[in-house]
């Protein structure tokens, strides 16, 4: 299969927290990431659905990404980093 991503993703397993625009947050695991996005595993997809803005904060550091959801499948979320 041809790779169509502009930026290759690196496999990582990192703890993180997702926060939606309502102020709710849930723990998640970042499975892979690139300069422009990440694949995240989370138990509660309903938490993501309907949110116009999602914040991804990595555990143990101050790095926070403002994201938008570009893909949902079972308990996997594809996120695009915004600005």
C-alpha positions in Angstrom: 0.0 0.0 0.0 1.3 3.4 -0.9 2.0 5.8 2.0 0.1 9.0 1.5 1.0 10.9 4.7 3.2 14.0 4.2 5.0 13.3 7.5 6.0 9.8 8.6 4.8 8.7 12.0 7.0 7.3 14.7 5.7 4.6 17.0 5.6 5.7 20.6 3.7 4.6 23.6 3.1 7.6 25.8 0.5 8.4 28.4 -1.5 11.5 27.8 -4.8 13.3 28.6 -7.4 14.5 26.1 -9.6 17.4 27.0 -12.7 18.5 25.1 -14.2 22.0 24.6 -16.6 21.3 27.5 -13.7 21.0 30.0 -14.0 17.2 30.4 -10.8 15.1 30.2 -9.9 11.4 29.8 -6.7 9.5 30.0 -5.4 8.1 26.7 -2.4 6.4 25.2 -0.6 8.0 22.2 0.3 5.1 19.9 2.2 7.0 17.2 2.8 10.6 16.3 4.3 12.9 13.6 4.9 16.6 13.3 1.3 17.1 12.3 -0.7 14.6 14.2 -1.1 11.5 16.4 -3.0 8.2 16.7 -4.5 7.9 20.2 -6.2 5.0 22.0 -9.1 6.1 24.3 -11.9 4.1 26.0 -14.6 6.7 25.6 -15.2 7.8 22.0 -18.4 9.6 22.9 -16.2 12.0 24.8 -14.6 13.1 21.5 -17.7 13.1 19.3 -19.3 16.5 19.0 -16.2 18.4 20.3 -15.0 21.1 18.0 -11.7 21.5 19.9 -9.6 18.8 21.6 -6.5 19.3 23.6 -3.8 16.6 23.9 -1.4 16.9 26.9 1.4 14.4 27.3 2.0 13.0 30.8 5.0 14.3 32.6 5.6 17.4 30.5 4.0 20.7 29.6 3.6 19.9 25.9 0.0 20.5 24.8 -1.5 20.3 21.3 -4.7 21.8 20.1 -6.2 19.2 17.8 -9.1 18.2 15.6 -10.4 14.7 15.2 -9.8 13.4 11.6 -10.6 9.7 12.1 -12.5 7.5 14.5 -12.4 3.7 14.5 -13.5 1.6 17.5 -11.3 3.0 20.3 -8.7 4.7 18.1 -8.7 8.4 17.3 -6.7 10.1 14.6 -5.8 13.6 15.6 -4.4 16.5 13.5 -2.4 19.1 15.3 -3.8 22.6 14.7 -1.3 25.5 14.6 
